[in-house]
Amino acid sequence: MTGNTHIIGGIAAGLALVQVSNYDSLVLVGASVAGALLPDICHGGSKIGRTFPFISKIVNTLFGHRSFTHSLLFLFLMALFMNKYISNESITAGILTGMVSHYILDMATKKGIKLLFPLDINVRFPITTRTGSKTENVVTVILTVLCIYLGFETISHSFILK
């Protein structure tokens, strides 16, 4: 999936979590966007890879693309790291939520991800698409509509009803 789809997916996932939690909605959604981009640090052409090219090159050299940073192991290590060093639970929840949304979206691609890294097994959904395809564009539109709906719900509950 492209960076824009991951951003919209992160927003949608963050807004969905806001509906069922007491986290700070703005912080959580913002962190979800960051988390949705984070796994692609292993790809130099990604939005985050272009922002941090030195780190991206190192991670890609060590692990390649869609392996360690797209795994449950990386998610677990990030959770441990953030629980120790990040005191704001909304940030931690948002980043982890965004990462999970990234994993789910990339499992819908033909290549899939190495979710069980270090095992060399690609995990993907039975129905997949290509990155940048018309099908991905449809997914992005659906996620955008979901964001609008969930955003309205969040605003209604946070500001109008209080």
Backbone as numpy.savetxt, mean C-alpha at the origin, in Angstrom:
# Nx Ny Nz CAx CAy CAz Cx Cy Cz
0.97 -2.94 -10.67 0.13 -1.76 -10.67 1.02 -0.52 -10.67
0.47 0.55 -11.19 1.21 1.80 -11.25 1.13 2.53 -9.90
2.00 3.51 -9.73 2.03 4.28 -8.50 0.70 4.96 -8.20
0.05 5.49 -9.24 -1.23 6.17 -9.02 -2.29 5.21 -8.49
-2.31 3.99 -9.02 -3.27 2.99 -8.52 -2.95 2.64 -7.08
-1.67 2.52 -6.75 -1.30 2.23 -5.36 -1.69 3.37 -4.43
-1.54 4.61 -4.88 -1.94 5.75 -4.06 -3.45 5.71 -3.79
-4.24 5.53 -4.84 -5.70 5.46 -4.67 -6.08 4.26 -3.80
-5.39 3.13 -4.00 -5.65 1.96 -3.16 -5.32 2.22 -1.71
-4.22 2.93 -1.45 -3.84 3.27 -0.08 -4.86 4.19 0.57
-5.34 5.16 -0.20 -6.37 6.07 0.33 -7.63 5.29 0.66
-8.06 4.43 -0.26 -9.27 3.63 -0.04 -9.13 2.74 1.20
-7.98 2.07 1.32 -7.75 1.20 2.47 -7.73 2.00 3.77
-7.06 3.15 3.74 -7.01 4.00 4.93 -8.39 4.50 5.33
-9.16 4.96 4.34 -10.52 5.42 4.63 -11.42 4.29 5.15
-11.21 3.09 4.64 -11.98 1.94 5.13 -11.65 1.67 6.60
-10.37 1.73 6.96 -9.98 1.50 8.35 -10.52 2.61 9.26
-10.55 3.83 8.76 -11.08 4.95 9.54 -12.53 4.66 9.96
-13.29 3.99 9.10 -14.70 3.71 9.37 -14.90 2.83 10.60
-13.90 1.98 10.91 -14.06 1.01 11.99 -13.06 1.19 13.12
-12.37 2.34 13.15 -11.38 2.57 14.19 -11.52 3.98 14.75
-10.74 4.26 15.76 -10.73 5.59 16.36 -9.43 6.33 16.07
-8.71 5.90 15.04 -7.47 6.57 14.68 -7.76 7.94 14.08
-6.77 8.82 14.13 -6.86 10.14 13.51 -6.97 9.94 12.01
-8.08 10.35 11.42 -8.36 10.03 10.01 -7.35 10.65 9.05
-6.99 11.90 9.24 -6.04 12.54 8.31 -4.66 11.91 8.40
-4.20 11.65 9.60 -2.88 11.03 9.79 -2.88 9.62 9.21
-3.93 8.87 9.52 -4.00 7.49 9.05 -4.03 7.42 7.52
-4.84 8.23 6.88 -4.93 8.19 5.42 -3.62 8.66 4.78
-3.02 9.69 5.33 -1.73 10.14 4.81 -0.67 9.06 4.93
-0.64 8.40 6.08 0.33 7.31 6.29 0.01 6.12 5.39
-1.27 5.90 5.10 -1.66 4.81 4.19 -1.10 5.04 2.79
-1.09 6.28 2.36 -0.50 6.60 1.04 0.99 6.28 1.06
1.68 6.69 2.11 3.11 6.39 2.21 3.34 4.88 2.24
2.53 4.18 3.02 2.66 2.72 3.09 2.34 2.04 1.77
1.42 2.62 1.01 1.06 2.04 -0.28 2.18 2.18 -1.31
3.05 3.15 -1.12 4.18 3.35 -2.03 5.45 2.62 -1.56
5.57 2.41 -0.26 6.79 1.87 0.34 7.28 0.55 -0.26
6.44 -0.45 -0.49 6.99 -1.71 -1.02 7.74 -1.57 -2.34
7.44 -0.56 -3.13 8.13 -0.40 -4.41 9.47 0.33 -4.28
9.99 0.47 -3.06 11.33 1.02 -2.87 12.35 0.14 -3.59
11.96 -1.08 -3.90 12.85 -2.02 -4.59 12.90 -1.78 -6.10
12.14 -0.81 -6.60 12.08 -0.55 -8.05 12.50 0.90 -8.31
13.62 1.09 -9.00 14.17 2.42 -9.24 13.26 3.34 -10.03
12.35 2.79 -10.82 11.45 3.61 -11.62 10.16 3.98 -10.92
9.95 3.47 -9.71 8.72 3.76 -8.97 8.78 5.17 -8.39
7.62 5.66 -7.93 7.58 7.00 -7.32 8.54 7.09 -6.14
8.52 6.11 -5.26 9.40 6.14 -4.09 10.84 5.83 -4.48
11.02 4.97 -5.47 12.37 4.65 -5.94 13.07 5.85 -6.55
12.30 6.69 -7.26 12.87 7.91 -7.84 13.15 8.95 -6.75
12.38 8.91 -5.67 12.58 9.85 -4.56 13.81 9.48 -3.74
14.03 8.18 -3.55 15.17 7.68 -2.77 15.99 6.71 -3.63
16.66 7.22 -4.67 17.33 6.33 -5.63 18.46 5.49 -5.02
19.18 6.04 -4.05 20.28 5.30 -3.45 19.75 4.08 -2.68
18.72 4.31 -1.86 18.12 3.21 -1.09 17.50 2.20 -2.05
16.81 2.69 -3.06 16.17 1.82 -4.03 17.17 0.90 -4.71
18.30 1.44 -5.10 19.34 0.65 -5.77 19.87 -0.44 -4.85
20.10 -0.09 -3.59 20.61 -1.08 -2.62 19.59 -2.20 -2.42
18.33 -1.84 -2.18 17.29 -2.84 -1.94 17.10 -3.72 -3.17
17.10 -3.11 -4.35 16.93 -3.88 -5.59 18.11 -4.82 -5.81
19.32 -4.36 -5.53 20.51 -5.21 -5.69 20.46 -6.40 -4.74
20.02 -6.17 -3.52 19.97 -7.24 -2.52 18.83 -8.24 -2.78
17.66 -7.72 -3.19 16.48 -8.58 -3.22 15.77 -8.66 -4.56
15.98 -7.72 -5.45 15.21 -7.69 -6.69 13.86 -7.03 -6.44
12.99 -7.11 -7.45 11.68 -6.46 -7.38 10.60 -7.46 -6.97
9.67 -6.99 -6.17 8.52 -7.75 -5.69 8.92 -9.02 -4.93
9.93 -8.90 -4.11 10.31 -10.04 -3.28 10.23 -9.63 -1.80
11.35 -9.31 -1.18 11.37 -9.01 0.25 10.41 -7.89 0.64
10.42 -6.79 -0.10 9.57 -5.65 0.28 8.10 -5.88 -0.01
7.79 -6.99 -0.64 6.40 -7.36 -0.93 6.00 -8.61 -0.14
6.62 -8.82 0.99 6.42 -10.06 1.74 5.81 -9.82 3.12
5.27 -10.89 3.67 4.76 -10.84 5.04 5.91 -10.59 6.03
7.10 -11.09 5.70 8.27 -10.86 6.55 8.56 -9.36 6.66
8.57 -8.66 5.54 8.82 -7.21 5.54 7.71 -6.49 6.31
6.46 -6.89 6.11 5.33 -6.29 6.83 5.51 -6.47 8.34
5.89 -7.66 8.75 6.11 -7.97 10.16 7.27 -7.14 10.73
8.37 -7.08 9.99 9.53 -6.30 10.46 9.20 -4.81 10.55
8.43 -4.32 9.59 8.00 -2.91 9.65 7.11 -2.67 10.87
6.21 -3.61 11.16 5.34 -3.48 12.33 6.18 -3.44 13.61
7.16 -4.32 13.71 8.03 -4.32 14.89 8.79 -3.00 15.01
9.36 -2.55 13.91 10.12 -1.31 13.89 9.25 -0.13 14.31
8.08 -0.02 13.72 7.22 1.13 14.02 6.67 1.07 15.44
6.35 -0.12 15.93 5.87 -0.22 17.31 6.94 0.21 18.31
8.20 0.04 17.93 9.29 0.44 18.82 9.63 1.92 18.69
9.58 2.47 17.47 10.10 3.82 17.25 9.06 4.89 16.88
7.85 4.49 16.53 6.82 5.46 16.16 5.74 5.45 17.24
5.58 6.57 17.93 4.63 6.60 19.04 3.19 6.85 18.59
3.00 7.36 17.39 1.64 7.65 16.91 1.05 6.41 16.25
0.06 5.82 16.90 -0.55 4.59 16.39 -1.25 4.79 15.05
-1.72 6.00 14.77 -2.37 6.27 13.49 -1.37 6.16 12.35
-0.14 6.56 12.58 0.90 6.44 11.56 1.21 4.96 11.32
1.43 4.22 12.39 1.73 2.80 12.26 0.61 2.06 11.54
-0.62 2.27 11.98 -1.76 1.59 11.35 -1.88 1.98 9.88
-1.67 3.26 9.59 -1.78 3.72 8.21 -0.73 3.12 7.31
0.51 3.12 7.74 1.58 2.56 6.91 1.34 1.08 6.66
1.00 0.33 7.69 0.75 -1.10 7.51 -0.46 -1.35 6.62
-1.49 -0.55 6.77 -2.68 -0.68 5.92 -2.34 -0.40 4.46
-1.57 0.65 4.22 -1.14 0.97 2.87 -0.30 -0.13 2.26
0.59 -0.72 3.05 1.41 -1.82 2.55 0.55 -3.01 2.16
-0.43 -3.33 2.99 -1.32 -4.45 2.66 -2.10 -4.16 1.38
-2.55 -2.93 1.21 -3.27 -2.59 -0.02 -2.35 -2.76 -1.23
-1.09 -2.39 -1.08 -0.11 -2.56 -2.16 0.03 -4.05 -2.51
0.18 -4.87 -1.50 0.33 -6.31 -1.73 -0.88 -6.87 -2.48
-2.06 -6.50 -2.03 -3.28 -7.01 -2.66 -3.35 -6.58 -4.13
-3.06 -5.33 -4.39 -3.11 -4.85 -5.78 -2.06 -5.54 -6.65
-0.85 -5.75 -6.12 0.18 -6.42 -6.92 -0.09 -7.91 -7.09
-0.87 -8.51 -6.19 -1.25 -9.91 -6.38 -2.25 -10.06 -7.52
-2.80 -8.94 -7.98 -3.72 -8.96 -9.12 -2.98 -8.79 -10.45
-1.65 -8.78 -10.40 -0.86 -8.69 -11.64 -0.36 -10.08 -12.03
-0.01 -10.23 -13.27 0.42 -11.53 -13.79 1.64 -12.08 -13.06
2.57 -11.19 -12.69 3.78 -11.64 -12.01 3.51 -12.01 -10.55
2.56 -11.34 -9.91 2.30 -11.58 -8.50 3.43 -11.06 -7.64
3.49 -11.54 -6.39 4.52 -11.12 -5.45 5.05 -12.33 -4.69
6.20 -12.17 -4.10 6.79 -13.22 -3.26 6.33 -12.97 -1.81
5.05 -13.18 -1.58 4.44 -12.90 -0.28 5.09 -13.70 0.84
5.58 -14.90 0.53 6.16 -15.79 1.53 7.69 -15.78 1.52
8.27 -14.68 0.98 9.73 -14.55 0.95 10.28 -14.92 2.32
11.34 -15.71 2.41 12.32 -16.06 1.40 11.97 -17.26 0.51
10.80 -17.84 0.68 10.40 -18.90 -0.24 10.22 -18.32 -1.63
10.68 -19.04 -2.64 10.63 -18.55 -4.01 9.30 -18.97 -4.66
8.21 -18.42 -4.10 6.87 -18.74 -4.58 6.17 -17.43 -4.92
5.69 -17.31 -6.15 4.91 -16.13 -6.53 3.46 -16.36 -6.14
2.89 -15.39 -5.45 1.49 -15.45 -5.05 0.73 -14.42 -5.87
-0.35 -14.88 -6.50 -1.19 -13.99 -7.29 -2.61 -14.53 -7.27
-3.54 -13.65 -7.64 -4.93 -14.05 -7.72 -5.15 -14.88 -8.99
-6.22 -15.67 -9.02 -6.50 -16.47 -10.23 -6.76 -15.60 -11.46
-7.37 -14.45 -11.26 -7.62 -13.53 -12.37 -6.66 -12.36 -12.20
-5.85 -12.11 -13.23 -4.84 -11.06 -13.13 -4.92 -10.11 -14.32
-4.15 -9.05 -14.23 -4.07 -8.06 -15.30 -2.62 -7.61 -15.43
-2.36 -6.83 -16.45 -1.01 -6.27 -16.64 -0.96 -4.86 -16.07
0.21 -4.51 -15.56 0.42 -3.16 -15.05 0.21 -2.15 -16.18
-0.60 -1.13 -15.91 -0.85 -0.08 -16.90 -1.91 -0.42 -17.93
-2.60 -1.54 -17.75 -3.60 -1.97 -18.73 -4.92 -1.23 -18.54
-5.83 -1.44 -19.48 -7.18 -0.87 -19.36 -7.90 -1.44 -18.14
-7.63 -2.68 -17.84 -8.25 -3.29 -16.65 -7.76 -2.60 -15.39
-6.48 -2.26 -15.34 -5.98 -1.51 -14.19 -6.67 -0.16 -14.10
-6.90 0.47 -15.23 -7.62 1.76 -15.23 -9.01 1.61 -14.64
-9.68 0.50 -14.95 -11.01 0.25 -14.38 -10.90 0.08 -12.86
-9.89 -0.66 -12.42 -9.67 -0.84 -10.98 -9.44 0.53 -10.31
-8.67 1.38 -10.95 -8.40 2.71 -10.41 -9.68 3.54 -10.31
-10.54 3.45 -11.32 -11.81 4.18 -11.28 -12.69 3.65 -10.15
-12.75 2.34 -10.00 -13.56 1.75 -8.92 -13.03 2.19 -7.56
-11.71 2.16 -7.39 -11.11 2.60 -6.13 -11.36 4.09 -5.87
-11.36 4.87 -6.94 -11.64 6.31 -6.80 -13.07 6.54 -6.33
-14.02 5.82 -6.91 -15.42 5.93 -6.48 -15.54 5.50 -5.02
-14.85 4.43 -4.65 -14.85 3.97 -3.26 -14.27 5.04 -2.33
-13.21 5.70 -2.77 -12.60 6.78 -1.98 -13.59 7.93 -1.78
-14.31 8.28 -2.82 -15.29 9.37 -2.71 -16.37 8.99 -1.70
-16.87 7.78 -1.81 -17.91 7.33 -0.87 -17.38 7.30 0.56
-16.24 6.64 0.77 -15.68 6.53 2.12 -15.23 7.88 2.66
-14.74 8.74 1.78 -14.37 10.09 2.20 -15.57 10.87 2.68
-16.70 10.76 1.96 -17.93 11.41 2.39 -18.38 10.87 3.74
-18.31 9.54 3.90 -18.69 8.92 5.18 -17.80 9.43 6.31
-16.52 9.53 6.05 -15.58 9.99 7.07 -15.87 11.43 7.46
-16.08 12.28 6.47 -16.38 13.69 6.74 -17.71 13.81 7.48
-18.70 13.04 7.07 -20.01 13.08 7.72 -19.90 12.70 9.19
-19.18 11.63 9.49 -19.07 11.18 10.87 -18.14 12.04 11.69
-17.13 12.60 11.07 -16.14 13.37 11.81 -16.56 14.80 12.09
-17.25 15.41 11.11 -17.51 16.84 11.23 -18.98 17.20 11.32
-19.79 16.59 10.50 -21.19 16.96 10.43 -21.98 16.43 11.62
-21.70 15.19 12.01 -22.48 14.58 13.07 -21.98 14.93 14.47
-20.84 15.57 14.58 -20.31 15.91 15.91 -20.70 17.29 16.33
